[in-house]
Structures are given as structure tokens and as C-alpha cells.
Amino acid sequence: MAMASSSRAAIAISMAVQNSSLSKLQSFNGIFAIYKKQGPTSADVLNTLKKALLKEAGVANPNPRKRNKQPLKIGHGGTLDSNASGVLVVGIGEGTKMLTTMLAGSKKYRAIGELGKATDSLDVTGNVIEEKSYDHITKEAFEEKLKQFTGEIMQVPPLYSALKKDGKRMSVLLKQGQEVEAKPARPVTVYSLSLQDFSPPYFTIDVECGGGFYVRSLVDDLAKALCSCAHIKELTRTKQGQFTLEEHALKEDRWTLTDITQALQPCPKPSGQHKNVKKAKSKHMPTPSESKGGDGDTND
């Protein structure tokens, strides 16, 4: 009898702790940064994070892909390619609606490129489609050419990208064997561009840019301007908005309720006037579906 009562008490305590953890998780409203490692997609990383948080909160057998049935609203802003690593900003709760606003500003990348080989995807994951000599390229010529790609420039997005055609990602259509035309050149901004290392065939550059910019396209265009070809071997996002790799990006061993509580940047509280506007709109407009987060901009 005593043992049964003790067991029931232990179960009750355990359930209370789980309910408290889930309530704490559901109370999160804001954005924070995590570290995305090389390999998985940004969506895969988000699902791993979501599963870890739900599991810690006591949700049995969480399936992060069944979004409509999960007690957690979470999304990311600014897709990183599978081959890329670095800062991935996450919105949770009402923060999913604030990703675009709170990520305004520049992004920084460090890219390692290889001269002499071009690939169809413009990075190391693709098939080599062209090889050219690079012996004529000096460090001085390389640095001089960088100046042409600084400031307001026109850039053609890569075919393998998160950009969409007829509602489907161009990269997915290409992998399915469908023909895809390149998107037209569009204006992008490069705030700074510097050469960090030049050891042919390899080189390392640091880039600070605005939204919609593709580092893969930059490396491809730069090599063509130098009468050669190139592709990206490694790409790391070191800054997105206010979040930097060194100071803010939580690695996987810190994807916990405690660490996220400390790292979370809360959403600005809407003013009373803003709330009234939203209420007035809701009387005349259908209620939008729950925000599930999104890719943000479509840069690398």
C-alpha cells in the first residue's frame, strides 16, 4: 500500500515537472541563434532542435515534421545550404512572425574557394563541368578584381538555390531532371569584400552583404572575371543581423531550455494601437494560418 502510494506520488511529481517544462517552452516568444553544422539542410537542423526541446519538455515520441499536431511554433530565417555551416537564426512562438523584421541588416560569410574547377551547383557538392588554368592569377590581380564586386552590383542567382519556379524550389526541379532557366540578374549589395588567404588553387574571402546575395555566384563570377573558373569548397555564415557566430550561436549540446532561456531575444511588445489595428483587420479578413517559420531570404 505504502509502495503504491509512493509510486503514484512519484508519477504525479514527474508529470508536474513535465507540464512545467512544456509550459515554459510554450511561453518562449523571440529569436535566438544556433550553429548549423555542415551536412544537414536548414530544415533538418530545425527539426532536430524542435525534437530535442519537445523531448526535454516531456512530449512522448515527438515528431517535429507533423507541425499541425505539435504544441510548439518554431521556424528559421535565412536558409543555409547543406554544405554550409554557421549562424542559423530561429524564431519561436511569436518570434516566427518577427524573423524578417528582426533580421534586417547585413550578413557576413567566410568562403573557401578552389580555382580551376567549376561545378553545376557552384559548390563542392556538384559535378565538375569545366576546368581551366589558374596559373596566371596573382594575389595582386585577385585583390584588384575584388573591387569590381563591392558596392551595388547585379547578380544572377545560381540554378541550384532555394528560389522557386511554379511553387517548387529550383534545386529540387533540377534534381528531378527538369529544365530550369536562370533567374534574371538582380541588384544586390556587397558592403565589404576582402581576401584572407591566397594559396592557389585555394583562396579564402570574407564577405559582408545584404539580403538576397549568393556567395556561390560571387565566387563563380569572380573567377570568370579572372579568366578562369572556381567553386566553393566551404562556406560559413559568421553573422546574421545582430547574431554572430562567436557570441550567439548555440551548438547542439546547448539546445536546452536553460540555454535558450538565456539566449532568447524577446519580441517587441505590440502597442495598444497595434493590437486594435490587428483586431479591426481580423473582422474583415480571414484569420491567417499559423506561422510555421520560413526560409527568410534565399541566400546561401
C-alpha positions, 0 to 999 in steps of 0.5 A: 500500500505504502509502495503504491502510494509512493509510486503514484506520488512519484508519477504525479511529481514527474508529470508536474515537472513535465507540464512545467517544462512544456509550459515554459517552452510554450511561453518562449516568444523571440529569436535566438541563434544556433550553429548549423553544422555542415551536412544537414539542410536548414530544415533538418537542423530545425527539426532536430532542435524542435525534437530535442526541446519537445523531448526535454519538455516531456512530449512522448515520441515527438515528431517535429515534421507533423507541425499541425499536431505539435504544441510548439511554433518554431521556424528559421530565417535565412536558409543555409545550404547543406554544405554550409555551416554557421549562424542559423537564426530561429524564431519561436512562438511569436518570434516566427512572425518577427524573423524578417523584421528582426533580421534586417541588416547585413550578413557576413560569410567566410568562403573557401574557394578552389580555382580551376574547377567549376561545378553545376551547383557552384559548390563542392557538392556538384559535378565538375563541368569545366576546368581551366588554368589558374596559373596566371592569377596573382594575389595582386590581380585577385585583390584588384578584381575584388573591387569590381564586386563591392558596392551595388552590383547585379547578380544572377542567382545560381540554378541550384538555390532555394528560389522557386519556379511554379511553387517548387524550389529550383534545386529540387526541379533540377534534381528531378531532371527538369529544365530550369532557366536562370533567374534574371540578374538582380541588384544586390549589395556587397558592403565589404569584400576582402581576401584572407588567404591566397594559396592557389588553387585555394583562396579564402574571402570574407564577405559582408552583404545584404539580403538576397546575395549568393556567395556561390555566384560571387565566387563563380563570377569572380573567377570568370572575371579572372579568366578562369573558373572556381567553386566553393569548397566551404562556406560559413555564415559568421553573422546574421543581423545582430547574431554572430557566430562567436557570441550567439550561436548555440551548438547542439549540446546547448539546445536546452531550455536553460540555454535558450532561456538565456539566449532568447531575444524577446519580441517587441511588445505590440502597442495598444494601437497595434493590437486594435489595428490587428483586431479591426483587420481580423473582422474583415479578413480571414484569420491567417494560418499559423506561422510555421517559420520560413526560409527568410531570404534565399541566400546561401 
